[in-house]
Amino acid sequence: MPILPVSHLFAFARRSLVALAAVAFVAGCTTATPPEQVLSVPAKEQKYAAIVVDARTGAQVFEVNSTSLRYPASLTKMMTLYLLFEALESGRIGKDTQIPVSANAASQPPTKLRFRPGETIDVDSAIRALVVKSANDVAVAVGEYLSGSEEGFAATMTSKARQIGMRSTTFRNASGLPDDGQQTTARDMAVLGLALRARFPQHYHYFSDTDFMFRGRLIRGHNEMLKNVYGVDGIKTGYIRASGFNIVTSYDAGGKRFVVVVMGADTARQRNAHAEALLQRALNPTGSTARLLYTAEQ
Protein backbone atom coordinates (compact mmCIF):
# COMPACT_ATOMS: atom_id res chain seq x y z
CA MET A 1 0.00 0.00 0.00
CA PRO A 2 1.20 3.55 -0.59
CA ILE A 3 2.66 5.48 2.26
CA LEU A 4 0.10 7.86 3.71
CA PRO A 5 1.82 11.21 4.33
CA VAL A 6 0.87 13.31 7.32
CA SER A 7 0.02 16.92 6.54
CA HIS A 8 2.57 18.46 8.82
CA LEU A 9 4.90 18.03 11.75
CA PHE A 10 4.02 19.72 15.01
CA ALA A 11 6.62 21.37 17.18
CA PHE A 12 6.61 21.14 20.91
CA ALA A 13 8.99 23.17 23.06
CA ARG A 14 10.58 22.47 26.35
CA ARG A 15 9.93 25.37 28.74
CA SER A 16 13.63 25.85 29.10
CA LEU A 17 15.99 26.14 26.14
CA VAL A 18 15.54 23.04 24.01
CA ALA A 19 12.93 22.80 21.24
CA LEU A 20 12.17 19.39 19.77
CA ALA A 21 9.90 18.11 17.04
CA ALA A 22 7.35 15.31 17.23
CA VAL A 23 4.75 14.13 14.78
CA ALA A 24 1.14 15.30 14.53
CA PHE A 25 -1.32 13.26 12.52
CA VAL A 26 -4.45 14.45 10.73
CA ALA A 27 -7.57 12.95 12.29
CA GLY A 28 -9.02 12.04 8.90
CA CYS A 29 -6.47 11.16 6.24
CA THR A 30 -7.59 12.15 2.75
CA THR A 31 -5.78 9.26 1.07
CA ALA A 32 -8.02 6.22 1.35
CA THR A 33 -6.61 2.82 2.16
CA PRO A 34 -7.26 0.41 -0.74
CA PRO A 35 -10.20 -1.85 0.20
CA GLU A 36 -8.19 -5.03 -0.23
CA GLN A 37 -5.72 -3.79 2.37
CA VAL A 38 -8.16 -2.71 5.07
CA LEU A 39 -7.86 -5.03 8.05
CA SER A 40 -10.75 -7.43 8.46
CA VAL A 41 -12.25 -6.54 11.84
CA PRO A 42 -15.49 -8.11 13.08
CA ALA A 43 -18.33 -5.68 13.77
CA LYS A 44 -18.30 -6.75 17.41
CA GLU A 45 -14.63 -5.82 17.68
CA GLN A 46 -14.71 -2.28 19.04
CA LYS A 47 -11.31 -2.30 20.72
CA TYR A 48 -8.99 -2.63 17.73
CA ALA A 49 -6.87 0.25 16.47
CA ALA A 50 -3.43 0.44 14.88
CA ILE A 51 -0.97 2.85 13.37
CA VAL A 52 2.55 2.62 11.92
CA VAL A 53 4.72 5.73 11.65
CA ASP A 54 8.10 6.25 10.01
CA ALA A 55 9.96 7.85 12.92
CA ARG A 56 12.52 9.49 10.62
CA THR A 57 10.04 11.43 8.49
CA GLY A 58 6.76 11.40 10.37
CA ALA A 59 5.07 9.61 7.49
CA GLN A 60 2.02 7.61 8.47
CA VAL A 61 2.59 4.25 6.83
CA PHE A 62 -0.57 2.51 7.95
CA GLU A 63 -3.60 3.16 10.13
CA VAL A 64 -6.95 1.71 11.12
CA ASN A 65 -9.15 3.44 13.73
CA SER A 66 -6.10 5.43 14.80
CA THR A 67 -8.12 8.42 16.05
CA SER A 68 -10.89 6.40 17.71
CA LEU A 69 -10.98 6.55 21.50
CA ARG A 70 -9.54 3.55 23.28
CA TYR A 71 -8.41 2.69 26.82
CA PRO A 72 -4.62 2.94 27.18
CA ALA A 73 -4.22 0.43 30.04
CA SER A 74 -0.55 0.33 31.09
CA LEU A 75 0.54 2.35 28.07
CA THR A 76 -0.41 5.12 30.52
CA LYS A 77 2.91 4.53 32.26
CA MET A 78 4.70 5.95 29.23
CA MET A 79 3.45 9.38 30.30
CA THR A 80 4.24 8.65 33.95
CA LEU A 81 7.79 7.96 32.79
CA TYR A 82 7.82 11.08 30.59
CA LEU A 83 7.13 13.25 33.64
CA LEU A 84 9.61 11.31 35.76
CA PHE A 85 12.28 11.88 33.09
CA GLU A 86 11.41 15.59 33.05
CA ALA A 87 11.91 15.76 36.81
CA LEU A 88 15.32 14.11 36.37
CA GLU A 89 16.32 16.54 33.64
CA SER A 90 15.30 19.57 35.67
CA GLY A 91 17.42 18.42 38.60
CA ARG A 92 14.41 18.17 40.86
CA ILE A 93 15.29 14.55 41.57
CA GLY A 94 18.26 12.27 41.00
CA LYS A 95 18.41 8.59 40.17
CA ASP A 96 19.18 7.82 43.81
CA THR A 97 16.27 9.88 45.17
CA GLN A 98 14.07 7.75 47.40
CA ILE A 99 10.34 7.78 46.55
CA PRO A 100 8.08 6.90 49.50
CA VAL A 101 5.31 4.36 49.02
CA SER A 102 2.06 5.45 50.67
CA ALA A 103 -0.67 3.16 51.94
CA ASN A 104 -2.68 4.15 48.85
CA ALA A 105 0.16 3.21 46.51
CA ALA A 106 0.84 -0.06 48.33
CA SER A 107 -2.84 -1.02 48.08
CA GLN A 108 -2.95 -0.97 44.28
CA PRO A 109 -3.85 -4.27 42.58
CA PRO A 110 -1.19 -6.27 40.70
CA THR A 111 0.95 -6.10 38.77
CA LYS A 112 3.11 -4.58 41.51
CA LEU A 113 6.28 -5.01 43.58
CA ARG A 114 4.27 -5.47 46.82
CA PHE A 115 5.66 -2.72 49.02
CA ARG A 116 4.56 -2.13 52.57
CA PRO A 117 3.37 1.42 53.37
CA GLY A 118 6.30 3.59 54.39
CA GLU A 119 8.89 1.75 52.31
CA THR A 120 10.78 3.58 49.56
CA ILE A 121 12.15 2.92 46.10
CA ASP A 122 14.96 4.79 44.37
CA VAL A 123 14.20 6.57 41.10
CA ASP A 124 16.39 4.32 38.96
CA SER A 125 14.62 1.21 40.26
CA ALA A 126 11.25 2.94 39.89
CA ILE A 127 11.92 3.56 36.21
CA ARG A 128 12.85 -0.08 35.66
CA ALA A 129 9.84 -1.25 37.66
CA LEU A 130 7.52 0.81 35.45
CA VAL A 131 9.13 -0.32 32.19
CA VAL A 132 9.76 -3.99 32.96
CA LYS A 133 7.22 -4.97 35.61
CA SER A 134 4.57 -2.32 34.86
CA ALA A 135 4.24 -1.98 38.63
CA ASN A 136 1.04 -0.19 39.63
CA ASP A 137 2.19 0.52 43.19
CA VAL A 138 5.30 2.25 41.83
CA ALA A 139 3.30 4.28 39.30
CA VAL A 140 1.05 5.67 42.04
CA ALA A 141 4.03 6.35 44.32
CA VAL A 142 5.73 8.31 41.51
CA GLY A 143 2.59 10.35 40.84
CA GLU A 144 2.08 11.15 44.50
CA TYR A 145 5.73 12.10 44.94
CA LEU A 146 5.85 14.42 41.93
CA SER A 147 2.45 16.09 42.33
CA GLY A 148 1.30 15.50 45.90
CA SER A 149 -1.62 13.32 44.82
CA GLU A 150 -2.40 10.91 42.01
CA GLU A 151 -5.32 13.11 40.97
CA GLY A 152 -3.04 16.12 40.63
CA PHE A 153 -0.50 14.05 38.74
CA ALA A 154 -3.17 12.86 36.29
CA ALA A 155 -4.08 16.49 35.58
CA THR A 156 -0.40 17.21 34.87
CA MET A 157 -0.24 14.15 32.63
CA THR A 158 -3.20 15.39 30.59
CA SER A 159 -1.73 18.88 30.34
CA LYS A 160 1.57 17.47 29.12
CA ALA A 161 -0.27 15.29 26.62
CA ARG A 162 -1.83 18.40 25.06
CA GLN A 163 1.53 20.16 25.05
CA ILE A 164 3.23 17.46 22.99
CA GLY A 165 0.35 17.02 20.55
CA MET A 166 -1.77 14.23 22.04
CA ARG A 167 -5.06 15.82 21.11
CA SER A 168 -7.52 13.20 22.35
CA THR A 169 -5.97 11.77 25.51
CA THR A 170 -7.27 12.21 29.05
CA PHE A 171 -5.48 10.67 32.01
CA ARG A 172 -7.19 9.90 35.33
CA ASN A 173 -4.46 7.90 37.04
CA ALA A 174 -0.76 7.14 36.81
CA SER A 175 -1.00 3.40 36.23
CA GLY A 176 -3.60 2.71 33.56
CA LEU A 177 -5.86 0.74 35.90
CA PRO A 178 -9.54 0.82 34.83
CA ASP A 179 -11.20 4.23 34.73
CA ASP A 180 -13.93 5.05 32.22
CA GLY A 181 -12.58 8.60 31.86
CA GLN A 182 -9.05 7.54 30.95
CA GLN A 183 -8.95 7.40 27.16
CA THR A 184 -6.52 7.82 24.31
CA THR A 185 -6.02 6.93 20.65
CA ALA A 186 -3.47 4.88 18.75
CA ARG A 187 -2.34 8.09 17.10
CA ASP A 188 -1.72 9.76 20.46
CA MET A 189 0.23 6.77 21.71
CA ALA A 190 2.44 6.97 18.62
CA VAL A 191 3.01 10.66 19.32
CA LEU A 192 4.03 9.81 22.89
CA GLY A 193 6.35 7.04 21.75
CA LEU A 194 8.05 9.39 19.30
CA ALA A 195 8.29 12.17 21.89
CA LEU A 196 9.92 9.94 24.50
CA ARG A 197 12.81 9.12 22.17
CA ALA A 198 13.16 12.66 20.84
CA ARG A 199 12.96 14.36 24.22
CA PHE A 200 14.90 11.87 26.35
CA PRO A 201 17.43 10.00 24.17
CA GLN A 202 19.70 9.66 27.21
CA HIS A 203 17.00 7.71 29.09
CA TYR A 204 15.47 5.78 26.21
CA HIS A 205 17.66 2.76 26.87
CA TYR A 206 15.40 1.84 29.79
CA PHE A 207 12.71 0.77 27.34
CA SER A 208 14.98 -2.01 26.08
CA ASP A 209 15.25 -3.63 29.51
CA THR A 210 13.80 -7.13 29.75
CA ASP A 211 14.63 -7.66 33.45
CA PHE A 212 16.22 -5.96 36.44
CA MET A 213 17.44 -6.80 39.92
CA PHE A 214 15.55 -5.45 42.91
CA ARG A 215 16.34 -6.32 46.52
CA GLY A 216 18.30 -9.36 45.40
CA ARG A 217 15.49 -10.67 43.21
CA LEU A 218 15.46 -10.87 39.41
CA ILE A 219 12.32 -9.20 38.05
CA ARG A 220 11.50 -10.36 34.52
CA GLY A 221 9.39 -8.49 31.97
CA HIS A 222 6.83 -9.75 29.50
CA ASN A 223 7.47 -7.72 26.33
CA GLU A 224 8.25 -10.63 24.04
CA MET A 225 8.76 -8.33 21.05
CA LEU A 226 12.04 -7.21 22.62
CA LYS A 227 13.28 -10.78 22.79
CA ASN A 228 11.95 -12.14 19.53
CA VAL A 229 12.03 -9.41 16.87
CA TYR A 230 15.33 -8.05 15.63
CA GLY A 231 15.55 -4.25 15.77
CA VAL A 232 12.80 -3.76 18.32
CA ASP A 233 14.10 -1.60 21.20
CA GLY A 234 10.96 -0.78 23.26
CA ILE A 235 8.49 0.52 24.34
CA LYS A 236 5.51 -0.69 26.45
CA THR A 237 2.71 -3.21 26.68
CA GLY A 238 -0.64 -2.90 28.43
CA TYR A 239 -3.81 -4.79 29.26
CA ILE A 240 -7.08 -4.32 31.07
CA ARG A 241 -10.28 -6.14 30.21
CA ALA A 242 -11.86 -3.03 28.68
CA SER A 243 -8.87 -2.33 26.42
CA GLY A 244 -7.74 -5.72 25.25
CA PHE A 245 -4.01 -6.25 24.70
CA ASN A 246 -2.11 -3.10 23.67
CA ILE A 247 1.45 -2.40 22.63
CA VAL A 248 3.63 0.48 21.46
CA THR A 249 6.68 -0.92 19.70
CA SER A 250 9.77 0.93 18.52
CA TYR A 251 12.04 -0.39 15.77
CA ASP A 252 15.51 1.01 15.02
CA ALA A 253 17.85 -0.94 12.72
CA GLY A 254 19.44 -0.74 9.30
CA GLY A 255 18.85 2.98 9.02
CA LYS A 256 15.09 2.54 9.45
CA ARG A 257 12.98 3.60 12.41
CA PHE A 258 9.30 2.93 13.01
CA VAL A 259 6.79 3.18 15.79
CA VAL A 260 4.00 0.58 15.68
CA VAL A 261 0.90 0.78 17.86
CA VAL A 262 -1.62 -2.05 18.17
CA MET A 263 -4.57 -1.79 20.54
CA GLY A 264 -7.40 -4.16 21.38
CA ALA A 265 -6.03 -7.60 20.54
CA ASP A 266 -7.62 -10.64 22.14
CA THR A 267 -4.35 -12.10 23.44
CA ALA A 268 -0.77 -11.01 23.93
CA ARG A 269 0.33 -13.51 21.31
CA GLN A 270 -2.14 -12.14 18.75
CA ARG A 271 -1.10 -8.57 19.56
CA ASN A 272 2.59 -9.35 19.11
CA ALA A 273 2.05 -11.26 15.87
CA HIS A 274 -0.01 -8.43 14.45
CA ALA A 275 2.51 -5.77 15.48
CA GLU A 276 5.30 -7.81 13.90
CA ALA A 277 3.30 -8.23 10.70
CA LEU A 278 2.68 -4.49 10.48
CA LEU A 279 6.37 -3.84 11.10
CA GLN A 280 7.42 -6.30 8.41
CA ARG A 281 4.99 -4.67 5.98
CA ALA A 282 6.52 -1.28 6.73
CA LEU A 283 10.01 -2.66 6.17
CA ASN A 284 8.97 -4.40 2.92
CA PRO A 285 6.19 -2.22 1.46
CA THR A 286 5.93 -4.22 -1.78
CA GLY A 287 5.46 -7.53 0.00
CA SER A 288 2.30 -9.52 0.49
CA THR A 289 -0.46 -8.01 2.65
CA ALA A 290 -2.17 -11.30 3.41
CA ARG A 291 -0.74 -11.59 6.90
CA LEU A 292 -2.07 -8.13 7.81
CA LEU A 293 -5.61 -9.49 8.11
CA TYR A 294 -6.77 -9.18 11.70
CA THR A 295 -9.77 -11.17 12.90
CA ALA A 296 -11.02 -12.41 16.23
CA GLU A 297 -10.35 -15.93 15.00
CA GLN A 298 -6.67 -15.31 14.27
N, C-alpha and C positions, 0 to 999 in steps of 0.2 A: 504494500500500500504506500501511497505517497506520503512523505513527511508533511505533517500539518504545522505550518509556521504559526507562532504566536504573533500577535500584532505589535507587541512592544515589550521591552524590558522595563521593570520598575526599579527605581533606585530607593534604597533605604539608607539612612544615615545614622551612624552612631552619634550620640549626643556630644561626644568629645570631638576628636579630630579626624577619625577615620570614616570615610564613606565607602560603602560596598554596594555591589549590585546583586540583585536576586531576581528571579523570573516571575512575571505576572502573566496569567493566562486569561484569555477572553472567555467569558462564561459560555457563550454560544459560538462555536467555531463555524465560519462560513463555508469551509471546505468539507463536504459531506464524506463520511466514510463509505466506501463502496459496499453495497448490500452483502456481497459474498464474504466480506471481511468483518462484519459486525458480529460480535460474540453472541452465541446462542444462549440466552438467559431465560429461564422459565418465568412465566408471568408472576408466579408466587415468590420469585426470588427478588426481594426488595432491598437486599443488603449489598449486593455486588456493585463495585465501582473500581475503575482502574485508570491509570495514566502512566505513560512513559515519556520522560523528558531527556533530551540531550543536554547534559549539564554544561557542556562547553559553549553552546550557542543559545540555549533557551528554547530550542525548537521542540514543539510538542509532537512526538512521534506517533503516539497512539492514545486514544481515550475512549472510555465508555462510562457514562454517568459521573464524570469527573467533577461536576459542580453540584451534584445531588447531595443533600445532607445525609450524613452517616454518623454513627457513634465511633469515636476514635479508640476507645478502650485504652490499652497501655501505650499506644502511640502518643498519648497525652504526655508521657514522661519525656518526650523529646523537647517539649517546651519547658518542662521543669528543669531539664538539663541546660537549656539555652540560658535561662535566668541564673542558674548556678554558675555557669561559665562567665556570664557577665559580672557577677559578684567577684569572681576570681580575678578577672581582668581589671576591675576597678580598684583592686587592693582591699576591698572590704573584708574579704576572707582569704585565707591561705589554704593550701592542700592539707595542712595539719590541723586546721581549725576543728574543734570538737563541736558537733551538732547534737544538742540534747534531744532525747526521745521522750515526748510527753505521754501521758496515759492515753490520750486520744490517738496519737500516732501508733503506740504499741497495740492498740485494740483493733487496728485495721485487719480485715480478712486477708488470707494468703492470696497471692504469693508474698512472703515477707521473710525477714531474717529473725523474727521472734525475739525482739528486745523486751526487756522489762522496763517499765516507766522509770525515768531517771538515769538510764544508761545513755551513753553517747557514742557517736560514730564520727570518725574523721572525714573530712571532705573528699579526700581521694578515694576512700573506701565507699563513701556514699555514691560517688559517681559510678563506680564499678557495680555497686549493688543495683543501681537504677538501670544500667545498660544490660548487665548480664542476668541478674536475678529478677529484674522488674519488681523490686521490693516495694510493696505499698506502704509499709510502715516507714521506710526511709523517705519515700516521696512526700508523705505528710510532714515528717520531721523537717525536711528541707524547706517546705512551704511555710511552716510555722516559724522557722528560724529566720528566714529572709523577710517575711512580711508580718510577723506577729500572729497571724491566724491563717488557716488554710483558705478561708473565704476571701481574705484580703489578697492572698497570693493568687487565687484564681482570677480576681479582677485584674491584677498586674499581668497575668498570663494572657488574658484576652486583649488588654491594651497593647501588649507587645505583639500579639498576633496581627492586630490591625496595622501596627507600625511597619512590619516587614512584608505586608501585602497579603495576609491571610484574611480574605474579605468575609468569609462566611463562618468562621470558627468562634465558638463561645466555650470557654472553660468554666467549670464549676468546682473542680477539685484538682489536686496535684497528681493523682495516681491514674485516673481513667476508670476507676470503679463506677458502677452504674449510676447514672443521673440523667433523667430525661432531657435536661437542659444543656447537657454537654454534647455539642455536635460540631462536626467539621465536614470537609469534603476531601476527596482524593487529591484534587488540585491543591488545596491548602496544605495538605501533608507533604506534597512534593515541594512546595515553596519552603516549608520549614526544613525539609531535608537538605535542600540546596543552601539555605541560609546558614545552617549549622556548619557546613564545610567552609563556606565563604567567610563567615564571621569569626570562626574559631578553628582555623587550620591546625593550630598548636595543640588543641584538645581533641581533635577528631579521631585520633588513634584509639581512644577509648571504645569507640563503636565497633572496633574489630575484635575486642576481647571476647573470648569464648568461655573463660573461667577466671576466677581470682581466689586468692587465699584471704580468709577472714577468721581471726581468732583461732588459727591453726587448722581450719577446716577448708577444704577445697570446695568452692561454690561453682557449679557448672551451669552454663546457659543452655538455651534451647533454640537458638537461631541456627537451624541446620543449613541455611543458605551460605553462611560463613564457612562452614566446613566442607560443603559439597560442590560449590560452584566457583570455579576459578575467576578471579577478578572482583568478586563481591567483597566489600570491605565495611559493611554496616547495613542498616542502621538499627531498626527496632521492630519487634513483633508486638502483637496485642490481641487479646480476646476477652470479650464478655458475651453472654448469651445473645444480647440484643444486637451486637455488632457482627457476629461471626468472627472468622479468623482474618486478621489484618497484618499487613507488613509494609514497611518502607525499606527498600533495598537500594544500596548504592553500589555501582560498578565502576571500577577505575583500572583499566589495563589496556595495553597496546595503543595508547594514545586516544582511547575512547572513554567517555564518562557518561553514565546514565543514572537516572533515578527512576525506579519502578515502584509504583504503589498499587497494591491489590487489597481490596477491602471486601469482607463479606463472604469469604469462602466457608465451606461446610466443615473442613478439617484443616489442620496444619499442613498435612501432606498435600492436599489439593491446592491450598494457597501457595505453597512453595513451588509445586510443579507449574502452576499457572504463571507465577512471577518469573520463573526460569524460562518458560516458553516465550513470554513477552520480551524478556531480555535477549534471548537468542534471535527473535524476529528483528529487534532493533539493531543487533550486530550484523545480521544477514538479511537486509530488507528485500532482497529478491527471492528469498527462500519460500518454501511452502508455508501457507497459513493454516493448514489443517489442524495443527496442534494448538492453535489459539482458541478453538471452540471451547467454551466454558458452559457446562451444564451441571445440574444437581446430581446427575448420574455419574459424572466423571470420577 
